[in-house]
Amino acid sequence: MSDCLFCKIVAGEIPSKVVAESENSLAFYDIAPQAPVHVLVIPKRHFMSVNDVTSSDLAVFDDLMSLTQQVVLDEGIKESGYRLVFNVGEDGLMTVPHLHVHVLGGRRMTWPPG
């Protein structure tokens, strides 16, 4: 999608600090981190949100979650714990309409989130 911020990052048109990459997914540091570790993991293929993933797309979603697990290991937060967040839609405060998971860690998370 030509006007999508994350698609532009995947295409190399907008710089990002890449953490990890697979054939179908990309992980990079969030530009406005909400925790000491705040990484976004996105599919390279454009999906508006998790709502758009169908049974025929499960390999893409599997790759996304596998890369997320790699990020958790590489960032050293597997043992201490972390939070995975999918924001969906306006009420979910999704600011970039491209499927992505926030990997948050490096400190004790609060409840409610924030």
DAGI-V178076 format. One record per residue. N is the residue number from 1. SS is DSSP state (H for helix, E for strand, C for the rest). OMEGA is omega in radians with two decimals (none if undefined). Layout:
BEGIN
((N/SS/OMEGA) (N/SS/OMEGA))
END
This chain:
BEGIN
((1/C/-2.94) (2/C/-3.11) (3/C/-3.11) (4/C/-3.14) (5/H/-3.09) (6/H/3.06) (7/H/3.09) (8/H/3.06) (9/H/3.11) (10/H/-3.11) (11/C/-3.12) (12/C/-3.14) (13/C/3.10) (14/C/-3.11) (15/C/3.05) (16/C/3.08) (17/C/-3.05) (18/E/3.10) (19/E/-3.11) (20/E/-3.14) (21/E/3.02) (22/C/-3.14) (23/C/-3.02) (24/C/-3.05) (25/E/3.14) (26/E/3.09) (27/E/-3.13) (28/E/-3.13) (29/E/3.07) (30/C/-3.12) (31/C/3.09) (32/C/-3.01) (33/C/3.11) (34/C/3.13) (35/C/3.10) (36/C/2.99) (37/E/3.09) (38/E/-3.09) (39/E/3.03) (40/E/3.07) (41/E/-3.05) (42/E/2.94) (43/E/3.10) (44/C/3.07) (45/C/-3.09) (46/C/2.93) (47/C/3.13) (48/C/3.14) (49/C/3.10) (50/H/3.10) (51/H/-3.08) (52/H/3.11) (53/C/3.14) (54/C/-3.14) (55/H/3.11) (56/H/-3.12) (57/H/-3.01) (58/H/3.10) (59/H/3.10) (60/H/-3.14) (61/H/3.09) (62/H/3.11) (63/H/3.11) (64/H/-3.11) (65/H/3.07) (66/H/3.10) (67/H/3.07) (68/H/3.11) (69/H/3.10) (70/H/3.12) (71/H/3.14) (72/H/3.09) (73/H/-3.08) (74/H/-3.12) (75/C/3.06) (76/C/-3.10) (77/C/-3.10) (78/C/-3.06) (79/C/-3.08) (80/C/3.12) (81/C/-3.06) (82/E/3.09) (83/E/3.01) (84/E/-3.08) (85/E/2.96) (86/C/3.02) (87/C/-3.10) (88/C/3.04) (89/C/-3.08) (90/C/-3.14) (91/C/3.09) (92/C/3.13) (93/C/3.06) (94/C/-3.08) (95/C/3.07) (96/C/-3.09) (97/C/3.07) (98/C/-3.14) (99/C/3.07) (100/E/3.07) (101/E/3.04) (102/E/3.02) (103/E/-3.08) (104/E/3.12) (105/E/-3.13) (106/C/3.06) (107/C/3.08) (108/C/3.13) (109/C/3.11) (110/C/3.05) (111/C/0.01) (112/C/-3.12) (113/C/3.09) (114/C/none))
END
